[in-house]
């Protein structure tokens, strides 16, 4: 009986660590990418849904759906220990890695941006220029026709 509860306590400490990692995932995404308030709200809701689902899944799998107070204390202990001991290092390392990856992707995308600009200059600007001039000429042509109709009627 006691060994089963010790096992469950350890399982739910790990569950708290997993929830701390999940929380850090969203914190890292907010530090690396500029998100507006609406995206932040959606991320918060998604975090709570995932954290709740993780806890419920663990309760059903490891304890047949029986909830005990020590499980929630273990989750809090695991999340607190993770936040105090590991969280800052995980965030710093991942933010640096993601920023390096962003810079590498920016460098790799330079040829694609150059090709896009070249295609835009060669094809889209002349087509845009033609459409604007054709539209101007047709509107000018329509006003000229209406003026000539008025002159002919008089």
C-alpha positions in Angstrom: 0.0 0.0 0.0 2.7 2.5 1.0 4.9 1.5 -1.9 2.0 2.1 -4.3 1.4 5.5 -2.9 5.2 6.3 -3.1 5.1 5.2 -6.7 2.0 7.4 -7.4 3.7 10.3 -5.6 6.8 10.0 -7.9 4.6 9.7 -11.0 2.7 12.9 -10.1 6.0 14.7 -9.3 7.0 13.8 -12.8 3.6 15.0 -14.0 4.3 18.4 -12.4 7.7 18.5 -14.1 6.0 17.8 -17.4 3.5 20.6 -16.8 6.4 22.9 -16.0 8.1 22.0 -19.3 4.8 22.7 -21.1 4.6 26.0 -19.4 8.1 26.8 -20.4 7.3 25.9 -24.0 4.8 28.7 -24.1 7.1 31.1 -22.3 9.8 30.4 -24.8 7.5 31.0 -27.7 6.5 34.3 -26.2 10.1 35.4 -25.8 11.2 34.4 -29.3 8.1 35.4 -31.3 6.2 38.7 -30.8 2.7 37.6 -30.2 -0.3 39.9 -29.8 -2.7 39.6 -26.9 -5.2 37.4 -28.7 -2.6 34.8 -29.5 -1.4 35.0 -25.8 -5.0 34.3 -24.6 -5.3 31.3 -27.0 -1.9 30.0 -25.8 -3.0 30.3 -22.2 -6.2 28.4 -22.8 -4.3 25.7 -24.7 -1.9 25.4 -21.8 -4.6 24.9 -19.3 -6.4 22.4 -21.5 -3.2 20.4 -22.0 -2.2 20.6 -18.4 -5.7 19.4 -17.3 -5.7 16.6 -19.8 -2.3 15.5 -18.6 -3.4 15.4 -15.0 -6.7 13.6 -15.8 -4.9 11.1 -18.0 -2.4 10.3 -15.3 -5.1 10.0 -12.7 -7.1 7.5 -14.8 -4.1 5.5 -16.0 -2.1 5.3 -12.7 -4.8 5.4 -10.1 -7.9 4.2 -11.8 -9.6 7.6 -11.6 -9.2 8.0 -7.9 -8.1 11.4 -6.8 -6.0 11.9 -3.7 -4.8 15.1 -2.2 -1.2 13.9 -2.2 -1.3 13.6 -6.0 -2.0 17.3 -6.4 0.6 18.1 -3.8 3.1 16.0 -5.8 2.1 17.9 -9.0 2.7 21.2 -7.2 6.0 20.0 -5.8 7.2 18.7 -9.1 6.3 22.0 -10.9 7.8 24.1 -8.2 11.0 22.1 -8.2 11.3 22.3 -12.0 10.6 26.1 -12.0 13.2 26.7 -9.2 15.9 24.4 -10.4 15.8 23.9 -14.1 13.4 26.4 -15.8 15.7 29.3 -16.3 18.4 27.2 -17.9 15.9 25.5 -20.2 14.5 28.9 -21.3 17.9 30.5 -21.9 19.2 27.6 -23.9 16.1 27.2 -26.0 15.8 30.9 -26.7 19.4 31.0 -27.9 18.9 27.9 -30.1 15.7 29.3 -31.7 17.2 32.7 -32.3 20.2 31.0 -34.0 17.9 28.9 -36.1 15.9 32.1 -37.0 19.1 33.8 -38.2 20.1 30.7 -40.2 16.7 30.6 -41.9 16.9 34.3 -42.6 20.3 33.8 -44.3 19.0 30.8 -46.2 16.0 32.7 -47.4 18.0 35.6 -48.9 18.3 33.9 -52.3 14.5 33.2 -52.3 13.8 36.8 -51.5 16.1 37.9 -54.3 14.4 35.6 -56.8 11.0 36.9 -55.6 12.1 40.6 -56.0 13.4 39.8 -59.5 10.2 38.0 -60.6 8.2 40.9 -59.1 10.1 43.5 -61.0 10.1 41.6 -64.3 6.5 40.4 -64.3 4.2 41.9 -61.8 5.2 45.6 -62.0 4.7 45.7 -65.8 1.4 43.9 -65.5 0.3 46.3 -62.7 1.4 49.3 -64.8 -0.6 48.0 -67.8 -3.8 47.5 -65.7 -3.6 50.9 -64.2 -3.1 52.6 -67.6 -5.8 50.6 -69.3 -8.2 51.5 -66.5 -7.3 55.2 -66.7 -7.7 55.1 -70.5 -11.1 53.4 -70.3 -12.4 55.8 -67.7 -11.1 58.7 -69.8 -12.7 57.2 -72.9 -16.0 56.8 -71.1 -16.1 60.4 -70.0 -15.1 61.6 -73.6 -18.0 59.5 -75.1 -20.5 61.0 -72.6 -19.2 64.5 -73.4 -19.5 63.9 -77.1 -23.1 62.6 -76.7 -24.0 65.8 -74.9 -22.5 67.9 -77.7 -24.1 65.9 -80.4 -27.6 66.2 -78.7 -27.3 69.9 -78.5 
